[in-house]
Amino acid sequence: MSDTQFEEFYGHRFEDLTVGMSAAYGHTVTEADILLFAGVSGDTNPVHMNEELAAASMFGGRIAHGMLSASFISTVFGTRLPGPGCIYLSQTLKFKAPVRIGDTVVARVTVKSLTPEKRKALFDTVCTVGETVVLTGEAEIMVPKRD
């Protein structure tokens, strides 16, 4: 199997990672996304589901689940960097601003440090809507090694 095929099906190998490597995924949040996420997660907080009640909140209207935006970080890890085969070990999150229906969230991960003896990579994680940072954090990922 070529390196390109490996990366497509199994992701990057630990030895291929370098500090500063980055990847991103963007998604425009829809009404359906919010309804489906509420159904899967069970989080039916009115601030996500009910425009009338959400209008009286500090957000002045409905907002997407914060964990929906956080899930886009998982998308980057599982599909792009390191990609398929990695194992998510931990994630910190700080929610900075709301996301609304129609907003395009861009999740970006950047390699911060590498621990070769444990095949662990530490990543800075951030989600933005335009120039606005909506979420920041840090994640630890275990990455497959080259055979």
N, C-alpha and C positions, 0 to 999 in steps of 0.2 A: 504494500500500500504506500502511495506517495505521501509526502508531508502535507500536500494540499488536501488530499482525501482524508488523511488523519484529522486535520484541523476541522474539516467540514463535519465529520461524524463524531469525533472524540474531543475536539477542542485543542487548545495549545498544551504542549507539554511544559512541565515546570521549568525545564532547562531553556525553553524559548522565551520565558518572561524576563523583562528588564524593568527596572524602576522607571516610571514615567509613561509606560505603555498605557493606552487609554482606548476605550470603546464606548459607544453610545447607542441608545435606542429611543425613538420618539413615537409617541402615540397621542392622538387627539381623543380626549375623553368625551364619550357620548352618554346620552340618557340610558341607553341599553347597558353600557359598562357599569354604571352606578346600580341599576336594578339587578343585574346579574351578580355583581360583587356583594350586594346586600343579601341576595338569595344564598350564595355560597358561604358567606361569612356569618350570616345571621345578624349582622349589624344593621338594624333598621332605624337607627337614630333619626328623628325627624329632620335634623339639619341636613341630612343627605336625601331624604325621601319626600318631604312635605314643604312645598314652596311657601305656603302661608305661615306655617310655624317657623320655618327657617328665616323668613323675612324679619321676624322679631328678634332674631339672634344677633350676636355681635358681627356676624358676617353679612347680614342684610339680604340673605338669600341662600339657596341651596349650594352646598359644596360637595365635592367628591370625597370619598373616604381617603384619609391620609395613607392608609395601608395599600390602597390601590396604586397610588404613586410609588410607594415603596416596592410594590411587586414588579414594577418596571426595572428596578435595579436587579432583581432576581433574573429577569429576562436577559439582561446584558450578560450576567455571569453564566447562565445556562446555555446561551446561544452564540455568544461572541467572544468574551474574554473573561476567564480562560476558555469558556465554551463547554460543550458536552463532556461529561466525565468528571467535572469538578464537584467538590462537596462543600456546601455552604456551612460554615462552622459558627459564625456569629455576625451580628449586625447591630450597630447603634443607630438611632434615628433622632433627629431634631427637626420638628415641623416648624417652618418659618413663615409660610404664607398659604392661603387657601388655593385650591384648584377648583375651577368651575367647569360645567358642561361647555364644550367648545374649545377649552384650553388645550394646547399641545404641550404635553410634558415630555421633556428630554431628560432621560436618565443617563448619567455618565459615570463610569468607574475608571479609576486611575491607580496603577500599581504604586504603592507607597514604600513598601519594603518586602524583602524576601528572606525566608528562613529555610535554606537548602536542606538542612538535616531533618526537617520535619515536612518538607514540601508544602509549606504554608506561605501564602501571600497575603499581605495586608493591603487593602484598597481604600482610598478615599472615595466616597460616594456622594453624588449630588444630583438633585432633580431641579430643573428650571422650567419656567414658563416665560418664554422670551428672555428678557434680561433679569427677571425676578427669580431668586433662589427660593424654592418652596420647601426643600428638604435637604438636609446634610447628614452625613454619618460616616461610619467606618465599618468595613467588613473584613472578616478573616475567612479565607478560602483555602481548602486543601486541593492541590493540583496534581494530576497524574504525572508520573515521571516517564522518561523515555525508557523503553525496554532494552 
